[in-house]
Protein backbone atom coordinates (compact mmCIF):
# COMPACT_ATOMS: atom_id res chain seq x y z
CA UNK A 1 0.00 0.00 0.00
CA UNK A 2 1.31 3.45 -0.74
CA UNK A 3 -0.70 6.43 0.49
CA UNK A 4 0.20 9.82 -0.92
CA UNK A 5 0.30 13.16 0.84
CA UNK A 6 -2.92 14.65 -0.46
CA UNK A 7 -3.14 18.43 -0.88
CA UNK A 8 -6.62 18.38 -2.41
CA UNK A 9 -8.83 21.36 -1.56
CA UNK A 10 -11.80 19.11 -0.85
CA UNK A 11 -12.88 16.43 -0.64
CA UNK A 12 -9.51 15.95 0.95
CA UNK A 13 -7.25 13.77 3.05
CA UNK A 14 -8.70 11.88 6.02
CA UNK A 15 -6.64 10.73 9.00
CA UNK A 16 -5.21 7.27 8.34
CA UNK A 17 -6.49 6.05 11.73
CA UNK A 18 -10.02 7.01 10.70
CA UNK A 19 -9.79 5.06 7.44
CA UNK A 20 -8.35 2.07 9.26
CA UNK A 21 -11.20 2.07 11.75
CA UNK A 22 -13.74 2.33 8.93
CA UNK A 23 -12.10 -0.67 7.29
CA UNK A 24 -12.03 -2.66 10.52
CA UNK A 25 -15.69 -2.17 11.35
CA UNK A 26 -17.07 -2.01 7.83
CA UNK A 27 -18.59 -5.49 7.66
CA UNK A 28 -19.81 -5.70 11.25
CA UNK A 29 -20.47 -2.40 12.93
CA UNK A 30 -19.91 -2.90 16.66
CA UNK A 31 -21.70 -6.23 16.89
CA UNK A 32 -24.75 -5.35 14.78
CA UNK A 33 -23.83 -7.88 12.08
CA UNK A 34 -24.19 -5.20 9.39
CA UNK A 35 -22.28 -2.16 8.27
CA UNK A 36 -23.24 1.28 9.53
CA UNK A 37 -24.53 1.97 6.00
CA UNK A 38 -27.10 -0.80 6.29
CA UNK A 39 -28.89 0.07 9.52
CA UNK A 40 -31.78 2.41 10.24
CA UNK A 41 -30.98 5.98 11.12
CA UNK A 42 -33.42 5.47 14.01
CA UNK A 43 -31.61 2.39 15.34
CA UNK A 44 -29.95 2.58 18.76
CA UNK A 45 -26.53 1.95 17.20
CA UNK A 46 -26.82 4.87 14.79
CA UNK A 47 -28.54 7.36 17.10
CA UNK A 48 -25.72 6.88 19.59
CA UNK A 49 -23.23 7.88 16.89
CA UNK A 50 -25.40 10.82 15.80
CA UNK A 51 -25.85 12.23 19.31
CA UNK A 52 -22.26 11.69 20.32
CA UNK A 53 -21.04 13.50 17.19
CA UNK A 54 -23.15 16.53 18.04
CA UNK A 55 -21.91 16.53 21.64
CA UNK A 56 -18.27 16.09 20.68
CA UNK A 57 -18.44 18.85 18.10
CA UNK A 58 -20.04 21.12 20.69
CA UNK A 59 -17.18 20.44 23.05
CA UNK A 60 -14.40 20.71 20.42
CA UNK A 61 -15.74 24.09 19.25
CA UNK A 62 -16.88 25.24 22.70
CA UNK A 63 -20.44 25.89 21.52
CA UNK A 64 -22.80 26.81 24.37
CA UNK A 65 -26.34 25.43 24.74
CA UNK A 66 -27.95 28.54 23.31
CA UNK A 67 -26.80 27.41 19.87
CA UNK A 68 -28.33 24.44 18.07
CA UNK A 69 -26.08 22.18 16.02
CA UNK A 70 -27.82 21.10 12.82
CA UNK A 71 -26.79 18.26 10.51
CA UNK A 72 -28.00 18.82 6.95
CA UNK A 73 -27.24 17.86 3.37
CA UNK A 74 -27.05 19.98 0.22
CA UNK A 75 -23.52 21.33 0.76
CA UNK A 76 -22.38 24.91 0.83
CA UNK A 77 -24.57 25.81 -2.10
CA UNK A 78 -27.70 24.94 -0.14
CA UNK A 79 -26.58 27.16 2.74
CA UNK A 80 -26.12 30.01 0.26
CA UNK A 81 -29.94 29.83 -0.05
CA UNK A 82 -30.78 28.75 3.49
CA UNK A 83 -29.03 31.67 5.15
CA UNK A 84 -31.16 34.33 3.39
CA UNK A 85 -34.31 32.19 3.55
CA UNK A 86 -33.93 31.85 7.30
CA UNK A 87 -32.58 35.25 8.21
CA UNK A 88 -34.01 37.91 5.95
CA UNK A 89 -36.48 39.26 8.48
CA UNK A 90 -39.79 40.92 7.53
CA UNK A 91 -39.29 44.68 7.55
CA UNK A 92 -42.94 45.71 7.64
CA UNK A 93 -46.43 44.35 8.00
CA UNK A 94 -46.04 43.01 4.48
CA UNK A 95 -44.24 39.70 4.99
CA UNK A 96 -43.06 39.62 1.39
CA UNK A 97 -40.85 42.65 2.09
CA UNK A 98 -37.81 41.42 3.92
CA UNK A 99 -34.73 43.19 5.30
CA UNK A 100 -31.65 42.59 3.26
CA UNK A 101 -28.58 40.52 3.96
CA UNK A 102 -25.31 42.41 3.95
CA UNK A 103 -22.31 40.67 2.38
CA UNK A 104 -18.56 41.09 2.69
CA UNK A 105 -17.29 39.83 -0.67
CA UNK A 106 -13.64 38.86 -1.02
CA UNK A 107 -13.51 35.72 -3.13
CA UNK A 108 -15.36 33.05 -5.04
CA UNK A 109 -17.53 31.66 -2.25
CA UNK A 110 -18.66 34.90 -0.64
CA UNK A 111 -19.46 36.21 -4.12
CA UNK A 112 -21.58 33.13 -4.90
CA UNK A 113 -23.34 33.40 -1.55
CA UNK A 114 -24.15 37.07 -2.20
CA UNK A 115 -25.41 36.28 -5.68
CA UNK A 116 -27.70 33.53 -4.42
CA UNK A 117 -29.06 35.72 -1.63
CA UNK A 118 -29.72 38.45 -4.17
CA UNK A 119 -32.18 36.13 -5.88
CA UNK A 120 -34.26 35.99 -2.71
CA UNK A 121 -34.26 39.57 -1.55
CA UNK A 122 -32.45 42.85 -1.42
CA UNK A 123 -28.85 42.57 -0.38
CA UNK A 124 -26.11 45.09 0.16
CA UNK A 125 -22.35 44.76 -0.05
CA UNK A 126 -20.53 45.80 3.13
CA UNK A 127 -17.17 45.89 1.34
CA UNK A 128 -15.42 44.15 -1.49
CA UNK A 129 -11.88 42.76 -1.44
CA UNK A 130 -9.66 42.66 -4.50
CA UNK A 131 -8.95 38.92 -4.13
CA UNK A 132 -5.60 39.55 -2.44
CA UNK A 133 -6.96 40.89 0.83
CA UNK A 134 -9.65 41.00 3.48
CA UNK A 135 -11.72 44.20 3.85
CA UNK A 136 -10.96 45.80 7.20
CA UNK A 137 -13.41 46.73 9.94
CA UNK A 138 -13.28 50.47 9.23
CA UNK A 139 -14.25 49.83 5.58
CA UNK A 140 -17.45 47.89 6.35
CA UNK A 141 -20.70 49.66 5.50
CA UNK A 142 -23.52 47.92 7.33
CA UNK A 143 -27.07 49.29 6.90
CA UNK A 144 -28.88 49.63 10.23
CA UNK A 145 -31.81 47.53 9.04
CA UNK A 146 -29.67 44.66 7.68
CA UNK A 147 -31.00 41.28 8.77
CA UNK A 148 -27.52 39.81 9.01
CA UNK A 149 -23.93 40.32 7.88
CA UNK A 150 -22.33 37.43 6.02
CA UNK A 151 -18.71 36.60 5.21
CA UNK A 152 -16.52 33.66 4.29
CA UNK A 153 -13.81 33.14 6.91
CA UNK A 154 -11.45 31.34 4.54
CA UNK A 155 -11.72 31.75 0.77
CA UNK A 156 -10.60 28.33 -0.44
CA UNK A 157 -9.98 29.19 -4.10
CA UNK A 158 -7.69 32.20 -3.59
CA UNK A 159 -6.27 31.18 -0.22
CA UNK A 160 -7.42 34.26 1.75
CA UNK A 161 -8.27 33.99 5.44
CA UNK A 162 -9.85 36.56 7.74
CA UNK A 163 -7.49 37.68 10.50
CA UNK A 164 -10.25 39.23 12.60
CA UNK A 165 -13.92 38.74 13.39
CA UNK A 166 -16.04 41.60 12.03
CA UNK A 167 -17.87 43.64 14.64
CA UNK A 168 -21.41 44.09 13.38
CA UNK A 169 -23.01 45.56 16.49
CA UNK A 170 -26.57 44.30 16.93
CA UNK A 171 -26.78 42.80 13.46
CA UNK A 172 -26.23 39.01 13.60
CA UNK A 173 -23.01 37.82 12.02
CA UNK A 174 -22.99 34.69 9.84
CA UNK A 175 -19.84 32.95 8.62
CA UNK A 176 -19.04 30.27 6.09
CA UNK A 177 -16.29 28.29 7.86
CA UNK A 178 -16.23 25.42 5.37
CA UNK A 179 -12.50 25.40 4.84
CA UNK A 180 -11.11 26.41 8.23
CA UNK A 181 -13.47 25.03 10.86
CA UNK A 182 -11.71 23.13 13.65
CA UNK A 183 -8.36 24.69 12.72
CA UNK A 184 -8.24 27.56 15.23
CA UNK A 185 -10.21 28.45 18.34
CA UNK A 186 -12.89 31.13 17.90
CA UNK A 187 -15.63 32.57 20.07
CA UNK A 188 -18.98 31.54 18.63
CA UNK A 189 -20.72 34.07 20.88
CA UNK A 190 -19.66 36.72 18.38
CA UNK A 191 -21.79 34.99 15.73
CA UNK A 192 -25.47 34.46 15.09
CA UNK A 193 -24.69 31.42 12.99
CA UNK A 194 -21.79 29.61 11.41
CA UNK A 195 -21.93 26.81 8.90
CA UNK A 196 -19.53 24.47 7.12
CA UNK A 197 -19.38 21.48 4.80
CA UNK A 198 -17.76 18.38 6.26
CA UNK A 199 -15.52 17.44 3.36
CA UNK A 200 -12.37 19.33 4.36
CA UNK A 201 -11.79 19.21 8.10
CA UNK A 202 -14.74 17.16 9.34
CA UNK A 203 -14.92 14.11 7.14
CA UNK A 204 -16.55 13.49 3.81
CA UNK A 205 -18.98 15.13 1.38
CA UNK A 206 -22.70 14.81 2.06
CA UNK A 207 -22.88 16.40 5.51
CA UNK A 208 -23.29 20.13 6.11
CA UNK A 209 -23.35 21.53 9.63
CA UNK A 210 -24.65 24.77 11.06
CA UNK A 211 -24.51 26.12 14.60
CA UNK A 212 -27.32 28.65 14.97
CA UNK A 213 -28.27 30.79 17.96
CA UNK A 214 -31.78 29.88 19.18
CA UNK A 215 -33.32 33.28 18.57
CA UNK A 216 -32.42 33.06 14.87
CA UNK A 217 -34.29 29.80 14.38
CA UNK A 218 -37.93 30.02 13.31
CA UNK A 219 -37.66 33.22 11.27
CA UNK A 220 -38.16 31.64 7.84
CA UNK A 221 -41.35 32.64 6.03
CA UNK A 222 -44.42 30.43 6.33
CA UNK A 223 -44.07 29.07 2.82
CA UNK A 224 -40.39 28.13 3.22
CA UNK A 225 -39.93 24.49 2.11
CA UNK A 226 -39.40 22.36 5.23
CA UNK A 227 -36.06 21.07 4.00
CA UNK A 228 -34.75 24.65 3.75
CA UNK A 229 -35.95 25.79 7.16
CA UNK A 230 -33.33 25.49 9.94
CA UNK A 231 -36.24 25.01 12.34
CA UNK A 232 -37.14 21.65 10.80
CA UNK A 233 -33.68 20.33 11.70
CA UNK A 234 -33.59 21.98 15.09
CA UNK A 235 -36.99 20.65 16.21
CA UNK A 236 -36.24 17.09 15.07
CA UNK A 237 -32.65 16.78 16.29
CA UNK A 238 -31.56 16.73 12.61
CA UNK A 239 -33.62 13.55 12.06
CA UNK A 240 -36.36 15.16 10.00
CA UNK A 241 -35.70 12.61 7.31
CA UNK A 242 -32.91 10.13 6.65
CA UNK A 243 -29.67 11.96 7.44
CA UNK A 244 -26.37 11.18 5.65
CA UNK A 245 -25.57 8.37 8.07
CA UNK A 246 -22.19 7.32 6.70
CA UNK A 247 -20.92 10.91 6.61
CA UNK A 248 -22.05 11.44 10.21
CA UNK A 249 -20.25 8.25 11.24
CA UNK A 250 -17.02 9.49 9.61
CA UNK A 251 -17.43 12.86 11.34
CA UNK A 252 -17.77 10.95 14.61
CA UNK A 253 -14.46 9.19 14.01
CA UNK A 254 -12.85 12.51 13.09
CA UNK A 255 -14.07 13.96 16.42
CA UNK A 256 -12.41 11.11 18.31
CA UNK A 257 -9.22 11.59 16.28
CA UNK A 258 -9.21 15.33 16.96
CA UNK A 259 -9.67 14.79 20.67
CA UNK A 260 -6.80 12.34 20.77
CA UNK A 261 -4.52 14.75 18.93
CA UNK A 262 -5.12 17.57 21.39
CA UNK A 263 -8.17 19.27 19.88
CA UNK A 264 -8.44 22.59 18.07
CA UNK A 265 -5.47 24.35 19.78
CA UNK A 266 -3.15 21.60 18.56
CA UNK A 267 -4.63 21.84 15.04
CA UNK A 268 -3.95 25.61 15.07
CA UNK A 269 -0.33 24.97 16.00
CA UNK A 270 0.10 22.42 13.22
CA UNK A 271 -1.65 24.65 10.66
CA UNK A 272 0.81 27.47 11.40
CA UNK A 273 3.76 25.08 11.03
CA UNK A 274 2.53 23.50 7.79
CA UNK A 275 1.51 26.67 5.99
CA UNK A 276 4.54 28.50 7.44
CA UNK A 277 6.91 25.94 5.93
CA UNK A 278 5.43 26.53 2.47
CA UNK A 279 5.18 30.33 2.67
CA UNK A 280 8.82 30.47 3.80
CA UNK A 281 9.94 28.71 0.64
CA UNK A 282 7.85 31.04 -1.51
CA UNK A 283 9.22 34.15 0.23
CA UNK A 284 12.84 32.97 0.02
CA UNK A 285 12.62 32.05 -3.67
CA UNK A 286 13.40 35.50 -5.04
CA UNK A 287 10.36 35.45 -7.29
CA UNK A 288 10.75 31.90 -8.59
CA UNK A 289 7.50 31.26 -6.67
CA UNK A 290 5.12 34.04 -5.79
CA UNK A 291 1.81 34.40 -4.02
CA UNK A 292 -0.82 37.07 -4.69
CA UNK A 293 -2.41 37.27 -1.27
CA UNK A 294 -1.05 39.95 1.08
CA UNK A 295 0.87 38.24 3.90
CA UNK A 296 -1.51 39.30 6.68
CA UNK A 297 -4.40 37.51 4.97
CA UNK A 298 -2.64 34.37 3.77
CA UNK A 299 -4.69 31.29 4.42
CA UNK A 300 -3.29 28.73 6.84
CA UNK A 301 -5.28 26.10 4.93
CA UNK A 302 -4.92 26.81 1.20
CA UNK A 303 -1.45 27.93 0.17
CA UNK A 304 -1.71 29.43 -3.33
CA UNK A 305 1.34 30.29 -5.43
CA UNK A 306 2.50 30.72 -9.01
CA UNK A 307 5.71 29.70 -10.74
CA UNK A 308 7.43 32.59 -12.48
CA UNK A 309 7.88 30.44 -15.55
CA UNK A 310 4.42 28.94 -16.04
CA UNK A 311 5.71 26.64 -18.76
CA UNK A 312 7.16 24.60 -15.87
CA UNK A 313 3.73 24.03 -14.32
CA UNK A 314 3.14 20.55 -15.74
CA UNK A 315 6.64 19.39 -14.86
CA UNK A 316 6.27 20.75 -11.32
CA UNK A 317 2.98 18.89 -10.80
CA UNK A 318 4.33 15.67 -12.37
CA UNK A 319 7.54 15.62 -10.34
CA UNK A 320 5.66 16.34 -7.12
CA UNK A 321 3.19 13.53 -7.86
CA UNK A 322 6.04 11.11 -8.54
CA UNK A 323 7.19 11.81 -4.96
CA UNK A 324 3.70 11.13 -3.62
CA UNK A 325 2.83 14.85 -3.22
CA UNK A 326 -0.51 14.98 -5.00
CA UNK A 327 -3.31 17.35 -6.03
CA UNK A 328 -1.42 20.63 -5.92
CA UNK A 329 -2.79 22.25 -9.06
CA UNK A 330 -4.62 25.53 -8.41
CA UNK A 331 -8.35 26.02 -8.88
CA UNK A 332 -9.26 26.08 -12.57
CA UNK A 333 -10.60 29.64 -12.28
CA UNK A 334 -7.26 31.17 -11.25
CA UNK A 335 -4.56 28.64 -12.21
CA UNK A 336 -1.20 28.37 -10.48
CA UNK A 337 -0.72 25.96 -7.59
CA UNK A 338 -2.65 25.38 -4.39
CA UNK A 339 -1.50 23.15 -1.55
CA UNK A 340 -4.31 22.59 0.93
CA UNK A 341 -2.97 21.57 4.32
CA UNK A 342 -6.11 20.67 6.25
CA UNK A 343 -6.00 19.01 9.66
CA UNK A 344 -5.45 15.47 8.37
CA UNK A 345 -2.42 16.40 6.24
CA UNK A 346 0.59 15.51 8.42
CA UNK A 347 3.30 18.10 9.06
CA UNK A 348 5.64 15.67 7.32
CA UNK A 349 3.61 16.16 4.10
CA UNK A 350 4.10 19.93 4.19
CA UNK A 351 7.82 19.67 4.94
CA UNK A 352 8.31 17.18 2.11
CA UNK A 353 6.49 19.52 -0.28
CA UNK A 354 8.61 22.46 0.94
CA UNK A 355 11.80 20.41 0.36
CA UNK A 356 10.63 19.45 -3.12
CA UNK A 357 9.89 23.10 -3.94
CA UNK A 358 13.40 24.13 -2.87
CA UNK A 359 14.95 21.35 -4.91
CA UNK A 360 12.83 22.19 -7.98
CA UNK A 361 13.87 25.83 -7.69
CA UNK A 362 17.55 24.84 -7.41
CA UNK A 363 17.29 22.81 -10.61
CA UNK A 364 15.20 25.26 -12.63
CA UNK A 365 15.87 28.66 -11.05
N1 LIG B 1 -17.70 27.63 0.82
C1 LIG B 1 -16.39 27.32 0.82
C2 LIG B 1 -15.46 28.12 1.68
C3 LIG B 1 -15.92 26.29 0.01
O1 LIG B 1 -14.61 25.99 0.00
C4 LIG B 1 -16.83 25.56 -0.81
C5 LIG B 1 -16.41 24.42 -1.69
N2 LIG B 1 -15.15 24.04 -1.70
C6 LIG B 1 -18.17 25.93 -0.78
C7 LIG B 1 -18.58 26.96 0.05
C8 LIG B 1 -19.18 25.22 -1.63
O2 LIG B 1 -19.46 23.98 -1.07
P1 LIG B 1 -20.27 22.83 -1.82
O3 LIG B 1 -19.43 22.34 -2.94
O4 LIG B 1 -20.47 21.81 -0.74
O5 LIG B 1 -21.55 23.42 -2.28
Boltz pocket constraint, residues with backbone or C-beta under 6 A from the ligand:
constraints:
  - pocket:
      binder: B
      contacts: [[A, 9], [A, 10], [A, 74], [A, 75], [A, 76], [A, 77], [A, 78], [A, 109], [A, 152], [A, 154], [A, 155], [A, 156], [A, 157], [A, 176], [A, 177], [A, 178], [A, 179], [A, 197]]
      max_distance: 6.0
